[in-house]
Amino acid sequence: MTSRLPNAHPSSLHHGLIFQRGLRDFTPGKSKSDHLNTVATLAHPSGYQSVFGRWQVSLNALRLGTSGNGTTEFARLHTTSRLVVGLGTASVVETSIALHRIYGVPYIPGSALKGVARRFARQALGDDWSEGSNAFNLLFGRAGDDDSFRGLVTFHDALPHPGRWTLHPDTITTHHPQYYTTTSKDVPGPSDGDDPNPVPFLAVTGEFLLPLTGPMAWVQAAARILRLALRESGVGAKTYIGYGRMDLVADWLPEETSQEAVRNTNRGASLSPATRPTKEVRVDRFAVHKGNTQEYATATIKADDKTMNIIAAKNIEGIEAIADRKGKGPAMCTVVSVGGNNWHVVSLRLLEK
């Protein structure tokens, strides 16, 4: 089958289009390797630098707090080994890599980064960050029919800096393909006489920009956890042999190099009023869902001539005394600071209308 794309690929054609539609034929042999070599040596998209600049400008608007969800901070991710995200996605060459659907550049989905941080927190950071704990639920969210919550921090997709990324042809070699793919009990064991089966794929190295949006204290907590997770566990495929390792660098984030340091730093995420500023504020209307869970993530109130973003979580003192929990108010809330203009509800009492 012959491709209808031109033989000479101009820089305006992005890597994803060439990768998925530019294979000249499907003849066995070197055709897949040659195709991936072609994709890896393409010039960077000519218009991507302006796209990247507009993307930063739009996120800087969130940084000013206009979204009502806190600040947006930028962290730089530097690969310390080759990275491949989306290796198992269907493609014409068996293996794949995450290439932006519109711009054609390699990127790291925010869902992948959030998943890596979530798993690392659950497995490595002790009881304070165990699944179902207050800090864990507030940062990463929780699923449920009546009390679901998306989490306080948004992990955006990480896009590569223009001119600071490189695609690399790479190879997975299955040395004993028959042994690994045959389900019959009579298959012979692996031996030196087996024919290796090399499978080509693409990996990437370079620098990526990751935006994180949310209350500043929680953005810092997410970045600290993600920094450790990327260094120790990696992201993407083949992490067990060293792929996917990255360094997270941010001017607004102090350097921590151990799990214990992150545990100690983030114990403040339990939002104890004894360790953070508190104040009394009036809320005109609020809603409480099943499971004693309030969510003010999109609401703002006026207090001390300042707009405050009020965020509530599970097991708030005084909530059990409210029978009808929908559209109630007014109420006085004790709130604790979680950074910036973001406050967390720790107690609530109804007022007479």
N, C-alpha and C positions, 0 to 999 in steps of 0.2 A: 504494500500500500504506500503510495507516494504522497508526501506532504505537499500542500498547496502554498505553504509559506515560502517566501523568496529564499534563494540560496545565500544571499548576503543579508545578514540581519542588521538593520539600522538600530541605533541606540534608543529609538522611540518604541521599539518592541520590548515588552518587559520579559523578565526571566521566566515568570510563571507561564506565559503564553507559549514561549519556545519550548519549555520543559514538557508541557502537556500536549502540544500540537505540532512540534517541530521535528519529531523523529522521522527520518527519511524513509525507512523501511523496517520491517520486522524480521529480517533474516537473522538466523542464529549466528553466534560468533561475537564479534567486537562491536556490533551496531549500538548496543545499549551504552557501553563504555564510551564510545566515540560521541554519542549524543550528549552524555553528561559532561564530557570534556568541553563540548561546544557551549553548553549552558554556562559552565563555570568560567569560561573565558569571554563571555559577552561583556561589553562595556556597561557601566552603570547607567541606569535610565537618566536621560538628559534633563527631565523635568522634576526629578524627585527632590532636588534640593529646595526648590520653591515650595513644593508640597510639605516637606518637613518643616519649613519655616512657618507656614500657615497653621500647621498642626500645633506647633509650640505656642503661637499667638492665641489660638482658641483655648488651649489649656491654661494659659496665663490668666485668662478671664476668670476661670474657676479659682485660680490662686488668690484672687482678690476677694473671694468669699461671696460672689454674686449668686452662686448656686444655692446657698443656704445650707450646704453640707460640709462646711469647714474649708480648709485650704487644699491646694494642690501643690505637691512638692515633687521635684525631679531628682531621680537617682540615675547614675551611669552604671551600666553593667558591662564589664570587660570579660571576654572569654579568656580562660586560662588553659583550655583544651578545646578540641573541636566540639561543635554543638550540632545536634540534629533533632529537631522537633517535628513530629508528624511523619516519622519514618514508615509507619504502617498504613498510612492513608493510601487509598487506591490510586494507581497511576499506570501509565503505559509501560513503565519499566520495573514493575513490581514494588519498588521502594519509592518513597516520596520525601518531601521536605516542606515545611510551612513557608509558602511564598504568598505575599499579600495579594489578594484577589484583584485589587485595583491597581496597585503600584508595582507589583511584581518583585518586590524586595523581600529578602528573608526577614522574618519577624518572630517574636515570641508571644503567643497569645496570653492575655492577662489571666485567663482561666488556668493555664498551665502553671504560671507563677504563683497564683493563689493556692492551687492544689499542692504544690511543693512546700510552701510555707505552712499550710494547714497540717499536712502529714508530719512535717518535722516538729511542729509545736506539740502535736498529740503524742509523738513517739519519744521525743528527746528532752522536753522541757519540764517534766515532772507534773505534780498534781495541780499546780497553779494554772497550767495550760492543758490539762487533760480534757478530752472531748466531753462536752456538757458543762464544763466549768463556766463561771460568769465571764471571765476574760476571753475564753475561747469563743463563746457564743457571740459576744459583742463584737469581736474583731472579725470572725469568719462567717457569722450568721448561723442559723439553724433551720432545719426543715421540719415542717409539721402542718397538719391540716388547718389548725386554728391559731397557731402561734409562730408561724414562720417569720424569719427576720433575715434580711439580706446581708447584714454585717455593716459595720461603720466605715470600713475602708474599701474603696474601689480600686482594684488592680487593673489599670489600663493595659492595652497591648504595648509591648516594648518594640519600638521601631529603630532600625539601625541609623547611626549617624551617616550622612552622605559622605561617600568616599572612604569610610572607615570599616568596611566589611569586605570579606572575600569568601567566595564559594570554593570548595575543594572537592574534587572527585575522590571517592574513598571506596573501599570494598569490604563486604562481609563474605567470608569463605566458610561454607559448610563442608567439613572434611569427610563426613560420613553421611551423605544425604539419604541413602536407602535405609540406614539404621534409624534415622530420626523421623522419616516420613512414612514408613511402612508399619501398619498395625498388626500384620500377621505375626503369629508366634514363631514361625519358622524362619524369620529373617536372620541372616547370619550376623554375628557381632561385628563391631567396627574393627578394621584392620588397616595396615599400611597399603594394602592393594586397592582401597576404595578410591574413586575418582572425586577429587574436590570439586565443589560447585561454587565458583566465585560469583557474587551478586554485587553489582556496582550501586553506589548511592552517593548523594551529595551531603556534605557537611559545611558548616560556616564558622568563621572566626571573625572577631571584630568588636565594635563598641555599640551598645544599644542604649536608648534613652527610655527610662521607665517612669511614667507619672503615677503617683499615688494620691488619691483624693479622700479626705475625711478629716475628722478632728485631729489637730496636730499631734497630741499625745499618742493617739492610736496609729497615725501614719508612721511615727517613729518606732512604735512597737512592731508594726508590720515589717518595716525595713530592717530592723535588727534581726528578726526571726528569718526573713528571707535571705539576708546576708549569710547567716550561718548555714541555712539550708543549701544555698547555691555552692558554698565552699565545700561542704561535707558530703552532700548527697547529689548535687547536680540537678539539672532539669533536662527533660527530653528522653531520647532513647539511648541505650547502651551505657547508662551511667555506671553500671557495675564494672565496666572495664575502663572507667575514667573519663568518658565523654560528658559534656554538659556542665563542666565546672566553670564558675564565674565568680568575679569579685564585684561587690556592690559598693560604689563610692558616692558619697553625698556630703557636701560641705555642712549641711544642717544636722548631720548625724554623727555623734561621737563614735570613735572606733571601739568595738568590743570584739574580742577574739575567742571567747570561751562561752560554752553553754551556761555555765554558772553565772557569768556576768549578765547574760540576757535574762536569766531567771530572776536575779536580784533586781535588775532594772525594771522589769515588767510586773513585779508584784504590785506596783502602784495601780495597775490596770483593774485591780479589784475595787477601785474607786472608794476607798475608805475615807469618810469625811474627816477623820483625824489627821490625814496626811495631805489633804488638798483643800483649797479655799471653798467655803460654802456660803450660800446666801438664801434668803427667803424671797420667792417671787410669786406673783399672782398669775394663774392661767385661767383664761375665760372659758375654754372648752377643751375637752380631751376625750379620748376613747380608750377603753380597756378591753382587750380581747381575752379569750379563754386562756387559762394558764397564768392568770394574773400578769399579763404582759402588756405594757403600754408602749406605743411607738409614736414619738414626736419627731421623727427624722425629717419630716418635710414642713414642720410647723415652726414659726418664730413668734416670740413675744417681746414686748417692750418692758425693759426693767432698767431703772437708773439712766433713762434716756439713751439706752443702747439696745440694739436688737440682739437677742440671744437665741441660739439654736438649741432647743431642749430635746434631749434624747433620753428615752426611758428604757428600762430593762425589766427582767423578771424579779418577782418577790419584793415589791416596793412596800415599805411600811405604810400601813393605813389603807391599803387598797382593798383588803378583805372586808372592810366595813361598808363598802359601796355596793348596794344591791344591783341597781340598774347601771350598767357600765358603759352605755353608749351615749355619746353626745352630752356628757355631764359637764357641769361647771357652774359657777366659778370655783376655783380651789386654790389653796396656798401650797406651794411646793418648796421643800428644801432641796436645793440643787448643789452639786459639787462640780468644780471645774475639771474639764478633761482637755483643756488647751484652747487657746484662741477665744472665740465667742461661743464655744460649745460647752454645754452643761448637762449633767446626768442627774435624773430624779432619784432621790433616795427615800423621800417620804412625802405624803400627800394628805391633805385634809380638806373636806368640802366646806364651802362657805355658803351662807344664806344668800339667795338671789335678791 
